Each structure stands twice: as structure tokens, then as C-alpha cells.
């Protein structure tokens, strides 16, 4: 199993495992309570959001996603944030390593904008944590992690008013999600 981290979580009950015959549903792979525990902040949502992967390394693949809002949804960005859990079915061997490549692409783009981006590896999980420049401090930290397991790229990202996300918590969240996949 290969992990590339984005954000942590906690489990408050058992979730059903997926059968191999059904499509994995990202909003069923992790619970709102697990995401909240990973972030240490209240979340709202668990809304399905699918679309194409915005990465050259994973071009043509579809990302199955689930998103949450963090904090009060008001005009003050300092109190807002978001979290996103995703699953991407890797359809060929050349897609292997695409999750790490996508995180590096994102980190490099943020560095170009003056952000301080650092890559961290924890076991098989890789994370990119990016902090904004002082003039954009209200935007908050962006933490992204992913792993490859069961022919899937499994990822988690948190940004905005989430503070410093513990990479160990993200790893636990992703590993639980992987255990529920077919």
C-alpha cells in the first residue's frame, strides 16, 4: 500500500465494507465523524463531488470525491475551510505514482505563488503541507496526502481554517478508508 497524505480523521462506528461488484462511494468510505476527528474541527456536508483529475500524470481519469465545509460559512475567510476525500481508479500501470506527482505539482504551483511547501513521508504515505505567505495568512494551511492501494489512488486534502493537521491522523483516516474498499 502506498500513501500520500492530505488530512486526518476519527471513527465513531463501523462503516460497511464495499462489495467488489459495486462502485466505491467516497462519502461512504469515511464518515463525517472521522473527518471531524482528523481535523479537530466541526464539519458540515459529506457532499458527493466527482470530476476529472486535474493532473497531467492522471489525465483522463475520474476522481470520485466527497467534500465538507469547515467552520461558519461567512465572509471572513479566516474562519472557513474545506476538506476533500477522493478515490481514483488507476486503470493502467503507468498511473502508478500519479498521486505523489499530483501533490508535487500542487506544491510547486503554490511555491511559485510564494507559499512554503514541504513534502513529508510517513511510512508509505506522502503528504505536501503548504503554508501561505504572510500577506495571505488568512487563507490558511493546505495539507494534502494520498496513497495507492487496491488499484485506487486514495487521497485527503484540507485547506483554510484547519490549522496544522496531524499527518498521523490523515494516515489513520486513509488506512481505514482503504480497509473498506473492495
N, C-alpha and C positions, 0 to 999 in steps of 0.2 A: 504494500500500500504506500502511495506517495502523497504527502500532504503539502499544501501551500496555503498558509494561514491568512485569514482576513478578520475574524472576530469570534468570541466565546459564547457559551450557554450552559443552562442547568435543566435537568429533567425532573419533573414532578409526577411522573407516572409513565406507565408503559404505553408506547405507541405501537400500532400494528405494523408488522413487517410487510413488505411488498411481495406479492407473488411474482414469479418470473414472467407470467403472462400479462401483467398489467404495466402500464407506463408508470414510472416513478413520479410521484407528485411532490414537488419541493415543499409545499405547505403542509404535507403530512409527514415529511421526513424529520422535521423539527417542530417543536411546539412553541407557542408564544411564551410560555413559562421558561423554556430552555433558553430562548433568545434573551429574555429579560434577565435571567440569571447570569448569562455570559457577559452582558453589558453592565449589569448592576443598575439598570435604569428601567423604568416602566416603558412598555412598547404598546403600540396600537396597530392593529392590522393583521398581517398574515394574508396579504393580498397577492393572488397569482399574477405574475407578470412575465410572459415569455417573449423572446425575440432573438434576432440573430446575434451571434457572438461578435463583439466589436474588436476583433483581433485578427491580424494577418495570419498568425500561427494557427488559428482555429476558424479561418474563413469558411463560410458555407455551413457551419454547424449552428444548431439552435440551442439557446440557453433557456432552460425551464427555470423560472425564478419565483421567489416569494419575497415580498418586501414588507417592512414595518416602519412606522413613524416613531421617533423618539422625542419625548418632551412635548410641551404645549405647542400647537401649531398656530403661531402668531408671527407678527412681522419681525420680531427680534431674533435674528438667526443664531444668536449666542445660546439660545435655549432649545434649539431644534437639531435634529439629526435623523439619520435613516440607517437601516440595516437591510442587507440583501443576502439571501441564501440561494445558491444556484446549483443546478445539475446540468451537465453537458455530456451526452452520449458520444464517446470517442469512437468514430466509425472506421478508422484505419490506423495502422502503426505509426504513420508519420505525424499523427496528432499527439503522440506521447510527448510530454514535456511542454505542451501548449499552455497549460495553466500557469506554470512558472514564467514562461515567455510573456504571457499577457500581463502578469503582475509587474514584471520588469519594464514592459512598455509603459504601463501606467505610472510607475515610479519615475521613469526617465522624463515623461511628459511633465509631471509635477515639479521635478528638479529644474526643468527648463523655465518654469514659472516662479522659481525662487524658493520652492519647498525643500525641506530637508527630508530626503527619503532614504530609509535604511532597510536592507534585506536581512531577515533573520531566518535561520533554520532550526526547527525543533523536531528531532527525530527525522521522520520522512516529510514533515510539513514545512513549507516555505511561506514566509509572510513578508509583506512590504508595509512598513509603517511610515507614513508621510505627515510631517508637521508643517503648517503654513508659515510663511514669513510673518514677521511682526505686524506689518500693515494689514494682514489678512487673518489675524489670530482668531477672530470671531467665527471663521469658517470651521475651526476645529480640526482635530487629527483625523486622518483617513487610515484605517487598518484593513488590509486585505490578506486573506490566506486561502490556499487551495491544496488539494491532494488528488491523486489519481488512484482509483480503486474500482474493481468490478467493471472495467471498461467505461468508467464515468469520470469526469472531472467534477469534483465536489468543492464548492467554494463558499466563503462567507466574507462580507465586507460591511464595515460600519464607518460612518463618517458624520461629521458635525459634532453636536453636543454629547459626545460619548465619553470624553476624557480618554485616559490611557487604558486601552483594552488589554487584558492579560492574555498573551498568546497561548498560555497553557489552557485557558478556558475555551478558546477557539478550537484548539486541538481536540479537547474533550467533546465539544459540540459536533465537530466534523466526524470524529470516530463513531459517535452514537448514530449519526445520520447514515454513515456507511453500513453499520451493522443492520440497519433496517432496509437496505436496498437488496433487490433480488440478486 
